[in-house]
Amino acid sequence: MPAANESPTSLTDGEIIAMAAYLQSQGSNVTVSYPGSVPLLKAEEAKAARGEKGK
């Protein structure tokens, strides 16, 4: 699966967070916000670039 912040999708940080918030709102509490979640998003992108798995 291609990275969401690179071609061909090229979503912005705000768009990625909005998508996550929408998906969370469909069955759970929304735990992401903009711009508050940007540092967390950047950390996850860096881990993915290094090939690390999430928790």
N, C-alpha and C positions, 0 to 999 in steps of 0.2 A: 504494500500500500504506500503510495507516495506521501511525503510529508505535506501537511495541510498548508504550511506557510511558504511552500516553494511551488514552482511550476509543476503541474498545470493548474493547480487551484489558486495559489498565491493569495490566501486569505490573510487579512490584516489581524493583528492581535485582538482588536476589538471584535471583529467578526468571529474569530475562534471562540472567544469568551462568550459572546452572545449565543452562539450555537450550543455551547456547553450549558449555559443557563437555561436555554429553552428545553434541551433534553432533560435536564434535572427537574424542571418544573412539571414535566409530564408524569412524574410518579414519586417525587421526593422533594426534599427541601433544597432550595437553590443555595449553593455554597460558594459560588463564584460571583465576582463583581468587576466592573471596569471603573477605574484603572487599578483597583486594589489587587487583582489577580495577575497582573502583567508580570511581576517578578517571579511568581510561581510558574507561569507559562514559559518564561525564558529559561528557568532552571530545568523544566521538563524537556524543552527543545534541546538544550545542551546535553542532557543525559542521553537523549535519543541519538544525537549526533555522534556521541561516543560509543553507542551500541549497548548502553546499560538498560536493564529492564526496570520498570517501575515497581513500586511496593505492591 
